[in-house]
Amino acid sequence: MQVSDIATYARNLADADSTSFTNANLLIYLNDAYEKIVSFILGIDGRWTFDDSNFTDLNIGTATLVNGQNDYGFDSTHLEIEKVAIKYTDGKYYFIRPVDKDDYSEPLETYYPTSGIPEVYDKTGSSIFLYPAPATGSVTLAAGLKVYFKRTADTFTSAQLTTGTKQPGFVSQFHSVLAYMTALPYCLTYKKDRVPMLMAEIEKQKEGIRDFYSRREVDR
């Protein structure tokens, strides 16, 4: 379902038009709904990790390692770090183990005082901390850090809403849930009698989404 269809669907559900339910407000509600649905999917998918199909790159990032540096920032749109790998001098990547500094009685630097090949990583805020810090000659610095992550939706822009052809990046049979979720905030203010119907349909479609994404590994 194209975004223009979702906008029309949402306005029909709310018995509104583009004057009473402006594009600006609709876009706010639509993108909020889109991110909530993607977050919902990310919470239920299995080993086949979901990623919005509108993205043109993979949900895998690399960064250059710096000799003796522990701290490496990552993008705030990365909702969850799945795996971290380090490139050894043989040019191959090897996964390292996640740890939590709260499980240690001393700072992690105490346990890994000398730079070398990172063995573990800790996440704090929007940073990954490698221990021990990488050392020149022990690892490959260029693109030496590889991170596998989950990210939020590739949300709609006002231009895309005007063009109207972009589609949500999840399975198409449930695109209409965005229309119901977009209409809901409007109806909470102006058409409260429609709210129970909208909420019931949203929950029904979310159950369908849950069934689809939690069972799609039939090849296993």
N, C-alpha and C positions, 0 to 999 in steps of 0.2 A: 504494500500500500504506500503510495507516494505521500509526501508531507502535505501536499495540497488536498489530498483526499482526507487525511487525518484532520486537517483544519476544518474542512467542510463538515465532516462527521461530528467533530466536537461542537461546532456551532449549532448543528441540527439537534444534538442531544440537549443543548442548553437553550434551544429556541431563541438563538441570537443571530446577529449578522455582524459584518465586519465593522459596523459603526458602534454597536453596543459592546461587542467583544473584539477589540482592536487587535491587529497583528502583533503589536508590541506586547500586550498582555498575554495573548495566546502563546507567543514564543516563550515567555517566561514560564508559564504553566507547562507547556509541552516539554521543554528541556528539563524541568524539574522532574516530570513524570518519566522521561527517558532515562535520566541518571538513576532514578529509583528502581526502574525495571532492570537495568543492567546490573545494579548492585544486588538485586534480588537473584538474578541469574547466577552471578558470581558466587553467591552463597550456597547454591544448590548443585552447581555443575560438578561432575566427577573428574576422572582422570583426563577426559577430553576437555581441556580448558577453554572456556568461552572467551572470545575476543570480538569486539564490534567489527563486522565485515566491511564497514566503511573506511577503516584505516588502511592505508596503502603500504604500511610497514609492519613487520612482525613485532609482537610484544616481547622482544628481546633487545637489550641495549648493551653496548660496549663502551668502555672508557679507558683512557690511558692511565696506567699505574705510574705513580711517582715514587722514586726511591725514598724510603724512610717515612712515607706518609700513610697514616692509618685511615684518615677520614675521607670519604667519597660521597658527595651529595647525589641524590637522585630526584627525578621530576616529581612534583607534588601530585600529578595525575596518576602516579603508580599507587594503586590502592593496596596492593599486597605483593610482597616479594616472595617468589616461589622457590627460586634456586639462585645460587651465586657460584660462579666458576672462575678459576684463575688459569691463565695461559702459562704453561711451563716453558722452559727453554727449548723443548722439543717441538714447540708450536701447537701442542694439543691443549685443550681445556680440560680441567679436572674440577669436579664439584668440591666445595669446602663446606664445613659443618656450621649450622647456626648455633649460637650460644646466647645467653642472656647474662649481662654483667651482674644482675641481682643474685645470680646463683653462685657467685664467687665472693670470698671473704676479703679479697684484695683487688685493686684495679687490675684489669686484664693486662696492662702493660707490665705488671710485675711478673706475670707468668710467661710473657713473651717479650723479654727485654731486648732481644737482638733481632734486627731485620733479617728477613730470609724469604721463605716460601709461605705465604699466608695459609693457615690451616683452618681457622674459624672466622666467623664474622658475627658482629652484633649490630642490631638496628636501633638507632636512637633518632627520634624526630624524622627528618628527611635525609638522614645520612646512614651509610653503611661503614662500619669500622672493621678493618682487617687486622688480624693478629696472627703471627707477627706482621709488622709492616713489610711491604715488599722491598726487596733489595735488588739493585742492578746486578745482573749476572746470575741471580737465582731464578728469576722469572722473566718472561717477555713483557716489557713495559707497554709497547704499542698495542692498543686494544686488549690489554692484558686482563681487564676485568669484564666479565660477561654476566649480565643480570637478566633473569627470566621473571616477568612480572605480570600482574593483572592490572588493568586500567579501566577507567570509567568510559562512558559513552562518547562517541564522536558527535557531539551535540549539533543542533541546527543553528545556522546563522540567519539573520534577517534576510539576506540576499537569497539564501537557499529556500526560505519560506516563500519568498516572492516568485522565484523560479518554479518551485513546487515539485521538482522531479526526484529529489533525494528520498531514499527510503531508510527506515530504521535498520540498524545492523544486527537484528536478531530474527528468528524464524518468522516468516511472513504471516502464518495463520493467526498470529497473536498481535499483529500490529494495531488492531482496533483497540486494544487495552489502553493505548496512549490517548486515543480520543476520549475514552471514558475518564481517564485520569486528568486530562486537560480540562474537560468540562466541569469536573468536580469543584475546583476552587471558585469558579464563576457561579455555579449553582448554590454553593454554600452561602453566597451573598444575595443572589437575585432570584433563585428558583429552588428554595429549600425543599419543596415537595418532591423534587427529582433526586435528591441526595440518596435516599435508601436504595433506589433502583441502580444508581450509578455504583454505589459501594458494593452492592451484591454482585453486579456484573464484573467489577474489578477483581473481587475475590475469586469468582468462578474462573476468570481467565488466568489469574495467577496460579491456580491449581493446575490448569492445563499446561502452563509454562513449566511448573514444577515437574509434572509427569514427563514432559518431553525432555528437558535438559538433565534430569536425574537418571534417565534410562537410555540415553542415545548411544551408549557403547555396546551395541548389539554384537559387534565383531569380537568382543571379548568373551 
